[in-house]
Structures are given as C-alpha cells and as structure tokens.
C-alpha cells in the first residue's frame, strides 16, 4: 500500500501521479474507496480500469443526516 500526499486536487496531476505506476500494477487494483467526488471518480476510471468504486460510509452517513 502506498501512502503519499499530493499537493493539489488538479485532475491531470492526480492522473499523472497514478500513471507513474506500471499499468500491470494499476490493473490489479480491485476496489477504490473514496468520497463521492466526481473529480476522483474520473481519475479512478481513467487509471484503474478494473477497479470497483465504493463510496465510503462516512460520506454516505453524513449526506443522509
């Protein structure tokens, strides 16, 4: 597992960061747990073709309440 902090939320910068990993590695990502951000959804779809997107429980509960 990688733990890095990116300095911004620019879509292209985030995609560039994840594309620094080999395609073979990115293809093995099975799930991505995230908030409901469209920005992050687009990034995940662009760089992790086999990943299922799961919205994290915290944000779902927060939205309901």
N, C-alpha and C positions, 0 to 999 in steps of 0.2 A: 504494500500500500504506500502511495506517495502522499506526502503532506507538504504542500507548497502554498505560498500566498502570492497571488498576483496583485499587481499594484493598481489595476483598474478593472472596469467591467466592460471594456470595449470588446465587442463580439469577435472581431478579427484577431485581436491579441490573444484572446482565450483559445480560439481555434488554432492559432499558430502554436501556442504552448502545447496543446494536446497532440497536435500533429508532429511534435518533436519525438513522440514515442512511435515505435515501429507500428506499421499497420497490423502486423500479426498480433502485437500486444493489444491494440485497440479492438481488434475483432474478438478478443477473449473477454471483453467486458460484458457481463451479462445483465447487470442492473445498475442504474444510476438513481440514487435517492436525492431529491432536490426540492426546493420550494417550487411554486407554480409559475415561476418567471418564464415568459416567452423567450427572453434572451437565452437563458440556459437551455431551454427545450431545443432551440435552433442549433445551439452548439452541440448538444448531445447527438442530435440527429445527423449533424454534419460529420462528426468524428468517431462516433461509436455506433456503427451500422447495426450491430446485433443486440444492442442494449435495450432493455425494457425500462421505461421511465416510471419511477414511483414517486408520487408526491409525499413528502414527509408528513408524519402525523401532526407535528406541532403546528404547521401552517394550515392544515385542514381544520383542526380543532379551533384555532384562532379565527378562521374565516367563519365557522359556524356560530361561534359565540359572539 
